[in-house]
Amino acid sequence: MIGSPHPLTEKLLVGKSDQIGWITFNNPARHNAVSLSMWQALSQAVAQFAADDDVRVVVLTGAGDRAFVSGADISEFNDKRGSEEAVEFYNKTSQEASAALKSLGKPTIAMIRGYCIGGGLGIALACDMRIASKNSTFAVPAAKLGLGYEYEGVRTLMSVVGPSFTKEIFYTARQFNCDEALTMGLVNRAVETEELESYVTRYAQTIAGNAPLTVRSIKTIVTEALKDEGKRDVALCDAVVKACFDSEDYVEGRTAFMEKRKPQFKGR
């Protein structure tokens, strides 16, 4: 369960329960469209959970049953993106939030129900995994709006679904249902709407119960492997693997296995 959420801003809530951090986009009147203040608060929330050793997994979701995130809050564009300088600041803020989410050294799960559109899909793709209700829909409507899409956003989508599906998503700009998203590999799991939160909670608890250093090392190695060959930090990959074997958790894991009990990992 999400626990007792508290607002970083009126439209972005954070909570913590059973080693799971929860971030909720709370703008249901606009299908959880993300405002500038929500982008700023997202960076704060990620930093907060990064520094909290009691949080081992972070789940992102949208308030209500109609949307995860439906994209940017267009209602504030005249005010917040009305000049070249304002557009630059807005883009920088949203890019920094997405980058912080991507680089968080803990597993992240997007819990998706309803609309996951445009920038909302970008947020979901910045997470390690996506678990969706069967009534969810996905789209990048850039071609219907005449928008350009930056390299990093296209690259991220392509790393998940491959080049052919990336082209289909952008070329058609249509909405894809959850079955199609599952076929493309856009989501990891599809479950009934009424079971979504309990399913994701159990899923996150499973991850939280595993050795944090091992989980973190895999996230690091996968991140490096997806970079261009000349930019990969193989030494870092070797270092995070060595840290696992040098850890107290490795001793605990071996001991628990021999004693036929559940290990109690401490992340060190």
Backbone as numpy.savetxt, mean C-alpha at the origin, in Angstrom:
# Nx Ny Nz CAx CAy CAz Cx Cy Cz
-9.29 -6.21 13.67 -10.13 -5.01 13.67 -9.26 -3.77 13.67
-9.82 -2.65 13.25 -9.07 -1.42 13.08 -8.67 -0.81 14.41
-9.32 -1.16 15.50 -8.96 -0.60 16.79 -9.63 0.73 17.01
-8.95 1.65 17.67 -9.51 2.96 17.98 -8.81 4.03 17.15
-9.34 4.32 15.96 -8.67 5.27 15.09 -8.74 6.69 15.62
-7.70 7.46 15.35 -7.72 8.88 15.68 -7.25 9.66 14.46
-7.72 10.88 14.31 -7.42 11.62 13.08 -6.05 12.29 13.09
-5.31 12.14 12.00 -4.17 13.01 11.73 -4.69 14.28 11.07
-5.71 14.12 10.29 -6.52 15.20 9.77 -7.94 14.66 9.76
-8.92 15.51 9.61 -10.31 15.06 9.63 -10.56 13.93 8.63
-9.80 13.93 7.55 -10.08 12.99 6.46 -9.06 11.86 6.35
-8.18 11.72 7.34 -7.28 10.58 7.36 -7.10 10.12 8.80
-7.47 8.87 9.05 -7.47 8.32 10.41 -6.40 7.25 10.54
-5.80 7.16 11.71 -4.83 6.10 11.99 -5.24 5.37 13.25
-4.93 4.08 13.31 -5.22 3.27 14.48 -4.24 2.13 14.56
-4.23 1.43 15.69 -3.28 0.34 15.90 -3.93 -0.74 16.74
-3.74 -2.00 16.34 -4.30 -3.12 17.08 -3.55 -4.40 16.72
-3.09 -5.14 17.73 -2.44 -6.44 17.51 -1.30 -6.37 16.51
-0.43 -5.37 16.67 0.76 -5.19 15.84 0.43 -4.80 14.40
-0.80 -4.40 14.16 -1.23 -3.94 12.83 -1.55 -2.45 12.91
-0.94 -1.67 12.04 -1.29 -0.26 11.92 -2.32 -0.09 10.83
-3.31 0.76 11.08 -4.40 0.99 10.12 -4.40 2.45 9.68
-4.50 2.67 8.39 -4.66 4.02 7.82 -5.96 4.02 7.03
-6.87 4.94 7.39 -8.18 4.99 6.74 -8.38 6.32 6.04
-8.62 6.29 4.73 -8.98 7.49 3.98 -10.45 7.79 4.28
-10.69 8.93 4.90 -12.01 9.21 5.48 -12.68 10.40 4.80
-13.03 10.19 3.54 -13.73 11.23 2.77 -14.87 10.57 1.99
-15.76 9.84 2.69 -16.76 9.02 1.99 -17.73 9.81 1.13
-17.98 11.08 1.48 -18.89 11.89 0.68 -18.37 12.07 -0.74
-17.05 11.97 -0.92 -16.43 12.08 -2.24 -15.73 10.77 -2.62
-16.29 9.66 -2.16 -15.72 8.34 -2.45 -14.25 8.27 -2.05
-13.93 8.92 -0.92 -12.58 8.93 -0.36 -11.54 9.52 -1.30
-11.96 10.47 -2.13 -11.01 11.20 -2.97 -9.99 11.88 -2.07
-8.73 11.90 -2.52 -7.63 12.37 -1.68 -7.37 13.85 -1.92
-7.41 14.62 -0.84 -7.11 16.05 -0.88 -5.62 16.26 -0.57
-5.17 17.49 -0.76 -3.77 17.82 -0.46 -3.44 17.53 1.00
-4.33 17.91 1.91 -4.07 17.67 3.33 -4.01 16.18 3.65
-4.75 15.37 2.90 -4.71 13.92 3.10 -3.38 13.34 2.62
-2.86 13.85 1.52 -1.53 13.42 1.07 -0.49 13.75 2.13
-0.58 14.95 2.68 0.37 15.36 3.71 0.26 14.48 4.94
-0.98 14.18 5.34 -1.20 13.34 6.52 -0.75 11.90 6.27
-0.85 11.43 5.03 -0.41 10.08 4.71 1.09 9.93 4.97
1.87 10.93 4.57 3.31 10.90 4.85 3.57 10.84 6.35
2.80 11.61 7.13 2.95 11.61 8.58 2.60 10.24 9.17
1.52 9.65 8.67 1.08 8.34 9.18 2.12 7.26 8.91
2.68 7.28 7.71 3.71 6.30 7.36 4.93 6.46 8.26
5.35 7.71 8.47 6.50 7.97 9.34 6.22 7.51 10.77
5.00 7.73 11.23 4.60 7.33 12.58 4.71 5.81 12.75
4.21 5.06 11.78 4.25 3.61 11.88 5.66 3.06 11.64
6.45 3.76 10.83 7.83 3.34 10.61 8.63 3.38 11.91
8.32 4.35 12.76 9.05 4.53 14.02 8.49 3.70 15.16
7.37 3.04 14.96 6.69 2.30 16.02 7.05 0.82 15.93
7.91 0.35 16.83 8.35 -1.04 16.79 7.23 -2.03 17.09
6.14 -1.54 17.66 5.01 -2.42 17.97 4.15 -2.71 16.74
4.37 -1.95 15.66 3.63 -2.15 14.42 4.49 -2.95 13.45
3.98 -4.09 13.01 4.73 -4.94 12.09 4.13 -5.00 10.69
2.88 -4.63 10.56 2.18 -4.62 9.27 1.29 -3.38 9.23
1.15 -2.77 8.06 0.28 -1.60 7.91 -0.78 -1.90 6.85
-2.03 -1.64 7.20 -3.16 -1.85 6.28 -3.77 -0.50 5.95
-4.00 -0.24 4.66 -4.66 0.97 4.20 -6.04 0.62 3.68
-7.02 1.45 4.00 -8.38 1.19 3.54 -9.14 2.50 3.41
-10.35 2.42 2.86 -11.21 3.59 2.72 -12.42 3.47 3.61
-12.92 4.60 4.09 -14.12 4.61 4.94 -15.35 4.25 4.12
-16.27 3.52 4.74 -17.51 3.14 4.07 -17.33 1.95 3.14
-18.38 1.65 2.40 -18.40 0.46 1.54 -18.30 0.78 0.05
-18.22 2.05 -0.30 -18.33 2.40 -1.72 -16.99 2.61 -2.42
-15.93 2.88 -1.65 -14.66 3.18 -2.31 -13.48 2.95 -1.38
-12.39 2.51 -1.98 -11.07 2.56 -1.35 -10.59 4.00 -1.45
-10.21 4.40 -2.64 -9.92 5.80 -2.97 -10.30 5.98 -4.43
-11.08 7.02 -4.72 -11.57 7.22 -6.08 -10.68 8.16 -6.90
-9.51 8.52 -6.35 -8.61 9.42 -7.06 -8.39 10.70 -6.29
-7.94 11.72 -6.98 -7.71 13.02 -6.36 -9.03 13.76 -6.17
-9.08 14.61 -5.15 -10.27 15.42 -4.88 -10.28 16.62 -5.84
-11.00 16.45 -6.95 -11.01 17.46 -8.00 -11.64 18.77 -7.52
-12.47 18.71 -6.50 -13.16 19.92 -6.02 -12.20 20.99 -5.52
-10.98 20.61 -5.17 -10.03 21.60 -4.65 -8.98 22.01 -5.69
-9.12 21.53 -6.93 -8.10 21.79 -7.94 -7.94 23.27 -8.26
-9.05 24.01 -8.34 -8.94 25.43 -8.65 -8.14 26.17 -7.59
-8.30 25.72 -6.36 -7.61 26.37 -5.24 -6.20 25.84 -5.07
-6.06 24.51 -5.07 -4.78 23.88 -4.75 -3.89 23.61 -5.96
-4.46 23.69 -7.17 -3.67 23.44 -8.37 -3.96 24.50 -9.43
-4.16 25.71 -8.95 -4.57 26.79 -9.84 -3.44 27.54 -10.50
-2.20 27.24 -10.14 -1.05 27.90 -10.75 0.05 26.87 -10.95
1.05 27.24 -11.73 2.16 26.32 -11.99 2.87 25.93 -10.70
3.04 26.93 -9.82 3.71 26.66 -8.54 2.87 25.74 -7.66
1.55 25.97 -7.68 0.66 25.13 -6.87 0.63 23.70 -7.38
0.62 23.54 -8.69 0.64 22.20 -9.28 1.94 21.48 -8.90
3.05 22.20 -8.97 4.34 21.61 -8.63 4.36 21.16 -7.16
3.81 22.00 -6.27 3.78 21.67 -4.85 2.87 20.46 -4.60
1.71 20.45 -5.24 0.76 19.34 -5.08 1.39 18.03 -5.54
2.00 18.06 -6.73 2.60 16.85 -7.27 3.75 16.35 -6.39
4.55 17.29 -5.90 5.67 16.93 -5.02 5.15 16.27 -3.74
4.08 16.83 -3.18 3.51 16.30 -1.94 2.96 14.89 -2.14
2.21 14.68 -3.22 1.64 13.36 -3.47 2.72 12.34 -3.80
3.74 12.75 -4.54 4.84 11.84 -4.88 5.63 11.44 -3.65
5.83 12.39 -2.74 6.56 12.09 -1.51 5.78 11.11 -0.64
4.46 11.27 -0.59 3.64 10.35 0.20 3.69 8.94 -0.38
3.57 8.83 -1.70 3.63 7.52 -2.35 5.00 6.87 -2.16
6.05 7.69 -2.28 7.40 7.16 -2.10 7.63 6.68 -0.67
7.09 7.42 0.30 7.22 7.02 1.70 6.52 5.69 1.95
5.35 5.52 1.35 4.60 4.28 1.50 5.36 3.11 0.87
5.90 3.34 -0.32 6.65 2.30 -1.02 7.88 1.87 -0.24
8.55 2.83 0.37 9.83 2.55 1.02 9.69 2.17 2.49
8.47 2.14 3.01 8.26 1.74 4.40 8.83 0.33 4.61
9.66 0.18 5.62 10.34 -1.09 5.84 9.49 -2.14 6.52
8.19 -2.08 6.32 7.25 -3.04 6.89 6.24 -3.42 5.82
5.68 -4.62 5.88 4.70 -5.02 4.87 3.47 -4.12 4.88
2.94 -3.85 3.70 1.75 -3.01 3.57 0.71 -3.74 2.74
-0.55 -3.58 3.15 -1.67 -4.22 2.46 -2.73 -3.17 2.16
-3.17 -3.10 0.92 -4.32 -2.28 0.56 -5.57 -3.14 0.68
-6.47 -2.76 1.58 -7.75 -3.45 1.74 -8.79 -2.67 0.95
-9.20 -3.22 -0.19 -9.97 -2.47 -1.18 -11.41 -2.96 -1.23
-12.33 -2.02 -1.11 -13.75 -2.32 -1.39 -14.30 -1.16 -2.22
-15.02 -1.50 -3.27 -15.60 -0.47 -4.12 -14.59 0.11 -5.09
-14.71 1.41 -5.34 -13.89 2.08 -6.36 -12.42 2.19 -5.93
-11.55 1.85 -6.87 -10.10 2.04 -6.70 -9.61 2.62 -8.02
-9.64 3.94 -8.11 -9.54 4.63 -9.40 -8.37 5.61 -9.40
-7.66 5.70 -10.53 -6.65 6.73 -10.72 -5.61 6.74 -9.62
-5.53 7.88 -8.91 -4.58 7.99 -7.82 -4.82 6.98 -6.72
-6.07 6.53 -6.58 -6.37 5.49 -5.61 -5.69 4.18 -5.96
-5.69 3.86 -7.26 -4.98 2.67 -7.70 -3.48 2.85 -7.49
-3.00 4.08 -7.69 -1.59 4.37 -7.43 -1.21 4.10 -5.98
-2.08 4.49 -5.05 -1.83 4.22 -3.63 -1.83 2.72 -3.37
-2.80 2.02 -3.95 -2.86 0.56 -3.77 -1.62 -0.12 -4.33
-1.12 0.37 -5.46 0.07 -0.21 -6.07 1.33 0.09 -5.27
1.30 1.15 -4.47 2.44 1.46 -3.61 2.52 0.50 -2.43
1.46 -0.26 -2.20 1.44 -1.27 -1.14 2.02 -2.59 -1.67
2.44 -3.43 -0.76 3.03 -4.71 -1.15 2.00 -5.68 -1.70
0.80 -5.63 -1.14 -0.27 -6.55 -1.54 -1.60 -5.82 -1.60
-2.51 -6.36 -2.40 -3.84 -5.79 -2.53 -4.87 -6.91 -2.36
-5.75 -6.74 -1.38 -6.83 -7.70 -1.14 -8.14 -6.94 -1.31
-9.01 -7.43 -2.18 -10.18 -6.66 -2.58 -11.47 -7.44 -2.38
-12.53 -6.70 -2.11 -13.86 -7.30 -2.11 -14.29 -7.54 -3.56
-15.18 -8.49 -3.75 -15.56 -8.89 -5.11 -16.38 -7.83 -5.83
-16.83 -6.79 -5.12 -17.57 -5.71 -5.78 -16.65 -4.55 -6.16
-15.35 -4.73 -6.04 -14.41 -3.64 -6.33 -14.25 -3.43 -7.83
-13.95 -2.19 -8.20 -13.66 -1.87 -9.60 -12.40 -1.02 -9.66
-11.67 -1.15 -10.77 -10.36 -0.54 -10.91 -10.27 0.17 -12.26
-9.60 1.33 -12.27 -9.43 2.04 -13.53 -8.36 3.12 -13.40
-7.76 3.44 -14.54 -6.92 4.64 -14.67 -7.50 5.44 -15.82
-8.31 6.47 -15.53 -9.05 7.17 -16.59 -8.28 8.29 -17.27
-6.95 8.24 -17.24 -6.14 9.34 -17.78 -6.49 9.66 -19.23
-6.70 8.63 -20.06 -6.96 8.84 -21.48 -8.33 9.47 -21.73
-9.23 9.42 -20.75 -10.53 10.08 -20.88 -10.47 11.53 -20.42
-9.37 11.90 -19.79 -9.22 13.26 -19.28 -8.12 14.04 -19.99
-7.38 13.36 -20.86 -6.28 14.02 -21.56 -5.05 14.22 -20.70
-4.93 13.44 -19.63 -3.80 13.59 -18.71 -2.59 12.80 -19.20
-1.41 13.30 -18.87 -0.20 12.50 -19.03 0.07 11.74 -17.74
0.72 10.59 -17.86 1.02 9.80 -16.67 2.53 9.63 -16.57
3.09 9.94 -15.41 4.54 9.98 -15.26 5.16 8.58 -15.29
6.44 8.56 -15.59 7.20 7.31 -15.76 7.06 6.38 -14.57
7.22 6.91 -13.36 7.23 6.05 -12.17 5.89 5.34 -11.98
4.79 6.06 -12.25 3.48 5.46 -12.11 3.25 4.33 -13.10
3.67 4.54 -14.35 3.53 3.51 -15.37 4.44 2.32 -15.05
5.65 2.61 -14.64 6.60 1.55 -14.30 6.08 0.68 -13.15
5.50 1.33 -12.13 4.99 0.58 -10.98 3.88 -0.36 -11.40
2.93 0.14 -12.19 1.84 -0.71 -12.67 2.39 -1.86 -13.50
3.35 -1.57 -14.38 3.90 -2.59 -15.26 4.64 -3.67 -14.46
5.26 -3.27 -13.34 5.97 -4.26 -12.51 5.00 -5.23 -11.85
3.73 -4.84 -11.75 2.72 -5.69 -11.12 1.98 -6.54 -12.16
1.55 -5.94 -13.26 0.69 -6.67 -14.21 1.36 -6.96 -15.55
2.55 -6.42 -15.79 3.23 -6.64 -17.05 2.85 -5.60 -18.10
3.60 -5.54 -19.21 3.39 -4.49 -20.21 2.06 -4.56 -20.94
1.59 -5.76 -21.28 0.37 -5.87 -22.08 -0.85 -5.39 -21.31
-1.01 -5.83 -20.07 -2.14 -5.38 -19.27 -2.01 -3.90 -18.91
-0.78 -3.42 -18.74 -0.59 -1.99 -18.48 -1.13 -1.17 -19.64
-0.81 -1.58 -20.85 -1.31 -0.88 -22.03 -2.83 -0.95 -22.10
-3.39 -2.12 -21.81 -4.85 -2.26 -21.86 -5.52 -1.33 -20.86
-4.99 -1.28 -19.65 -5.57 -0.43 -18.60 -5.54 1.03 -19.02
-4.41 1.48 -19.57 -4.29 2.88 -19.98 -5.01 3.17 -21.29
-4.87 2.31 -22.28 -5.47 2.56 -23.59 -6.99 2.65 -23.51
-7.61 1.70 -22.80 -9.07 1.67 -22.76 -9.65 2.64 -21.75
-8.92 2.91 -20.67 -9.37 3.78 -19.57 -10.70 3.32 -18.98
-11.04 2.05 -19.19 -12.32 1.55 -18.70 -12.18 1.00 -17.28
-13.31 0.70 -16.67 -13.31 0.10 -15.34 -13.25 -1.42 -15.46
-12.36 -2.02 -14.71 -12.20 -3.47 -14.68 -12.80 -4.00 -13.38
-13.52 -5.11 -13.48 -14.10 -5.68 -12.27 -13.04 -6.49 -11.51
-13.43 -7.01 -10.36 -12.47 -7.68 -9.49 -11.94 -8.97 -10.10
-12.79 -9.70 -10.81 -12.33 -10.93 -11.46 -11.25 -10.62 -12.49
-11.45 -9.55 -13.26 -10.45 -9.16 -14.24 -9.16 -8.73 -13.55
-9.30 -7.98 -12.46 -8.12 -7.53 -11.71 -7.34 -8.71 -11.16
-8.06 -9.73 -10.71 -7.40 -10.92 -10.18 -6.66 -11.66 -11.29
-7.28 -11.76 -12.45 -6.64 -12.42 -13.59 -5.36 -11.70 -14.00
-5.39 -10.37 -13.97 -4.22 -9.58 -14.35 -3.12 -9.61 -13.30
-3.45 -10.03 -12.09 -2.48 -9.97 -11.00 -2.47 -8.62 -10.31
-3.47 -7.81 -10.61 -3.57 -6.49 -9.99 -3.91 -6.61 -8.51
-4.69 -7.63 -8.15 -4.97 -7.92 -6.74 -4.49 -9.33 -6.41
-4.13 -9.54 -5.15 -3.65 -10.84 -4.70 -4.78 -11.80 -4.37
-5.84 -11.25 -3.76 -6.96 -12.07 -3.31 -8.26 -11.29 -3.52
-9.35 -12.02 -3.78 -10.69 -11.43 -3.87 -11.61 -12.19 -2.93
-12.30 -11.46 -2.05 -13.16 -12.10 -1.05 -14.51 -11.39 -1.03
-15.49 -12.03 -0.40 -16.81 -11.42 -0.27 -16.71 -10.15 0.57
-17.53 -9.16 0.24 -17.46 -7.86 0.89 -17.59 -7.97 2.40
-18.54 -8.75 2.86 -18.78 -8.84 4.30 -17.66 -9.57 5.05
-16.79 -10.26 4.32 -15.69 -11.00 4.94 -14.36 -10.27 4.83
-14.35 -9.14 4.13 -13.08 -8.50 3.77 -12.25 -8.12 4.99
-12.85 -7.37 5.92 -12.05 -6.88 7.04 -11.51 -8.02 7.90
-12.32 -9.01 8.19 -11.85 -10.13 9.01 -10.78 -10.93 8.28
-10.94 -11.09 6.97 -9.95 -11.81 6.18 -8.61 -11.08 6.20
-8.64 -9.77 5.94 -7.41 -8.99 5.91 -6.76 -8.95 7.29
-7.57 -8.85 8.33 -7.02 -8.83 9.68 -6.27 -10.13 9.97
-6.87 -11.26 9.64 -6.20 -12.55 9.85 -4.94 -12.65 9.00
-5.01 -12.17 7.78 -3.87 -12.19 6.87 -2.72 -11.38 7.44
-3.05 -10.17 7.93 -2.03 -9.30 8.52 -1.47 -9.89 9.80
-2.31 -10.53 10.60 -1.84 -11.17 11.83 -0.87 -12.31 11.54
-1.13 -13.04 10.46 -0.21 -14.10 10.05 1.17 -13.53 9.75
1.19 -12.44 8.99 2.47 -11.81 8.64 3.14 -11.25 9.89
2.36 -10.61 10.76 2.91 -10.00 11.97 3.52 -11.04 12.90
3.04 -12.28 12.83 3.57 -13.34 13.68 4.86 -13.95 13.19
5.26 -13.61 11.97 6.51 -14.14 11.41 7.69 -13.25 11.80
8.89 -13.73 11.50 10.11 -13.00 11.89 10.22 -11.69 11.13
10.17 -10.55 11.83 10.20 -9.25 11.14 11.43 -9.03 10.27
12.60 -9.49 10.73 13.82 -9.27 9.94 13.79 -10.06 8.64
13.22 -11.26 8.68 13.10 -12.05 7.46 12.14 -11.39 6.48
10.99 -10.96 6.99 10.00 -10.30 6.14 10.59 -9.02 5.53
11.28 -8.24 6.36 11.87 -6.99 5.88 12.95 -7.27 4.84
13.72 -8.33 5.03 14.78 -8.65 4.07 14.20 -8.99 2.71
13.09 -9.72 2.70 12.45 -10.06 1.43 11.93 -8.81 0.73
11.32 -7.90 1.50 10.84 -6.65 0.91 12.00 -5.88 0.30
13.12 -5.83 1.01 14.30 -5.11 0.50 14.81 -5.74 -0.78
14.93 -7.06 -0.80 15.49 -7.74 -1.97 14.57 -7.61 -3.18
13.27 -7.76 -2.98 12.33 -7.60 -4.09 12.40 -6.17 -4.65
12.47 -5.19 -3.75 12.57 -3.79 -4.18 13.82 -3.58 -5.03
14.94 -4.12 -4.60 16.19 -3.96 -5.35 16.13 -4.71 -6.68
15.53 -5.90 -6.68 15.46 -6.71 -7.89 14.64 -6.04 -8.99
13.68 -5.19 -8.59 12.83 -4.51 -9.57 13.49 -3.27 -10.17
14.62 -2.86 -9.61 15.32 -1.69 -10.15 16.09 -2.08 -11.41
16.47 -1.06 -12.20 17.35 -1.31 -13.33 18.64 -1.95 -12.81
19.23 -2.82 -13.61 20.35 -3.63 -13.13 21.48 -2.79 -12.53
21.80 -1.69 -13.14 22.90 -0.87 -12.66 22.61 -0.12 -11.38
21.35 -0.09 -10.96 20.97 0.64 -9.76 20.70 -0.28 -8.56
20.86 -1.58 -8.75 20.57 -2.52 -7.67 21.70 -2.53 -6.64
21.31 -2.50 -5.38 22.27 -2.54 -4.27 22.35 -3.98 -3.76
23.18 -4.78 -4.41 23.30 -6.19 -4.03 23.95 -6.33 -2.66
24.86 -5.41 -2.33 25.50 -5.44 -1.01 24.46 -5.26 0.09
23.48 -4.40 -0.14 22.40 -4.22 0.84 21.61 -5.51 0.99
21.33 -6.17 -0.12 20.61 -7.45 -0.06 21.38 -8.47 0.76
22.68 -8.55 0.53 23.51 -9.48 1.30 23.49 -9.13 2.78
23.50 -7.83 3.08 23.54 -7.38 4.47 22.26 -7.74 5.23
21.09 -7.59 4.57 19.84 -7.89 5.28 19.68 -9.39 5.49
20.23 -10.19 4.57 20.20 -11.64 4.77 21.11 -12.03 5.93
22.31 -11.44 5.97 23.24 -11.72 7.07 22.63 -11.34 8.41
21.90 -10.21 8.43 21.26 -9.76 9.67 20.27 -10.79 10.20
19.61 -11.49 9.30 18.68 -12.56 9.73 19.43 -13.67 10.46
20.53 -14.12 9.85 21.28 -15.23 10.45 22.01 -14.83 11.74
22.28 -13.54 11.89 22.95 -13.05 13.09 21.98 -12.70 14.21
20.69 -12.84 13.97 19.68 -12.31 14.90 19.30 -13.29 16.01
18.76 -12.72 17.08 18.17 -13.52 18.16 16.96 -14.30 17.63
16.27 -13.72 16.67 15.08 -14.39 16.13 15.43 -15.69 15.42
16.61 -15.74 14.79 17.03 -16.98 14.14 17.24 -18.09 15.19
17.83 -17.72 16.31 18.00 -18.67 17.42 16.63 -19.11 17.94
15.73 -18.14 18.12 14.39 -18.43 18.62 13.63 -19.33 17.64
13.75 -19.07 16.36 13.05 -19.87 15.36 13.50 -21.32 15.38
14.81 -21.54 15.45 15.35 -22.90 15.50 14.94 -23.62 16.79
15.03 -22.88 17.89 14.69 -23.47 19.19 13.21 -23.85 19.24
12.35 -22.94 18.77 10.91 -23.20 18.78 10.56 -24.39 17.90
11.25 -24.52 16.78 11.01 -25.65 15.89 11.34 -26.97 16.59
12.49 -27.00 17.27 12.91 -28.22 17.96 11.98 -28.55 19.14
11.47 -27.49 19.78 10.60 -27.68 20.94 9.13 -27.81 20.56
8.86 -27.76 19.26 7.50 -27.91 18.73 6.53 -26.90 19.36
6.94 -25.64 19.36 6.09 -24.56 19.87 6.13 -23.39 18.89
5.22 -22.46 19.08 5.17 -21.27 18.24 6.28 -20.31 18.64
7.08 -19.83 17.69 8.16 -18.90 18.04 7.63 -17.54 18.46
8.38 -16.89 19.33 8.05 -15.53 19.77 9.14 -14.59 19.25
8.91 -14.04 18.08 9.91 -13.20 17.44 9.87 -11.78 17.99
11.06 -11.17 18.09 11.17 -9.83 18.66 11.71 -8.80 17.66
12.08 -9.25 16.48 12.58 -8.30 15.49 14.00 -7.86 15.75
14.76 -8.74 16.39 16.17 -8.40 16.64 17.02 -9.69 16.71
